[in-house]
């Protein structure tokens, strides 16, 4: 009985989440799919209720969490993250198949839900994911390299922060302009060139501000570099997790690939800064 009540709570909670996501969706097809899934969850709730003979209230925290997540990170991300937990639900339901043969239909519905959510690709945020990846990846690779090189070449935290910001700001404008011209020329997936350039430039500038922040608050340049690399790694992890969930790709592979590239460039630049300081005799 305890497990049945847990199932009821999950189904009524998921029903409300899918209804909320359907209201948020601007795409008619997505709205139709999500509403259909919500109706299925409602039917599942009624099935379990016939055995428990009790009403169960939904989990308001979970509803608000996924609804807010959809508003911030996009509909597809929220739905895919939800569906990642459906396999556990199916395994839990499987234990009841002998006692309640109708549970097979519920498991079949959950499988169909996972297949249906794969079609949820008509979302603007994911449409411009390539522009976001371009801006973020370039900022991480270039700025970690620049800051690592400047750390040994200049050895002055404030000067490094100013030089890093100027370099990053100019690079963000350059990246935005390049993305605008590239998108306008190729016109892939009917993307808006101005919007694609904005996403590229904006994410680049945000990463720049995050990476130079340790140099603004810490006087020790090597400690600042350590925190810059730590922030860079955190950005990589968060972004790769988002992409892996939304697009169903390998999280570990993306993190490893982006980390090796970013920190490899930083190491080369750090070494170059050391060599230049020795040969040019910079004294700041």
Secondary structure as the mmCIF struct_conf table of DSSP 4:
data_model
#
loop_
_struct_conf.conf_type_id
_struct_conf.id
_struct_conf.beg_label_comp_id
_struct_conf.beg_label_asym_id
_struct_conf.beg_label_seq_id
_struct_conf.end_label_comp_id
_struct_conf.end_label_asym_id
_struct_conf.end_label_seq_id
HELX_RH_AL_P HELX_RH_AL_P1 UNK A 2 UNK A 24
BEND BEND1 UNK A 27 UNK A 27
HELX_RH_AL_P HELX_RH_AL_P2 UNK A 28 UNK A 52
HELX_RH_AL_P HELX_RH_AL_P3 UNK A 60 UNK A 73
HELX_RH_AL_P HELX_RH_AL_P4 UNK A 75 UNK A 83
TURN_TY1_P TURN_TY1_P1 UNK A 84 UNK A 85
HELX_RH_AL_P HELX_RH_AL_P5 UNK A 86 UNK A 94
TURN_TY1_P TURN_TY1_P2 UNK A 95 UNK A 99
TURN_TY1_P TURN_TY1_P3 UNK A 101 UNK A 102
HELX_RH_AL_P HELX_RH_AL_P6 UNK A 103 UNK A 118
TURN_TY1_P TURN_TY1_P4 UNK A 119 UNK A 119
HELX_RH_AL_P HELX_RH_AL_P7 UNK A 124 UNK A 127
TURN_TY1_P TURN_TY1_P5 UNK A 128 UNK A 128
HELX_RH_AL_P HELX_RH_AL_P8 UNK A 129 UNK A 154
HELX_RH_AL_P HELX_RH_AL_P9 UNK A 157 UNK A 186
HELX_RH_3T_P HELX_RH_3T_P1 UNK A 188 UNK A 190
HELX_RH_AL_P HELX_RH_AL_P10 UNK A 193 UNK A 217
BEND BEND2 UNK A 219 UNK A 219
HELX_RH_AL_P HELX_RH_AL_P11 UNK A 221 UNK A 247
HELX_RH_AL_P HELX_RH_AL_P12 UNK A 251 UNK A 280
TURN_TY1_P TURN_TY1_P6 UNK A 281 UNK A 281
#
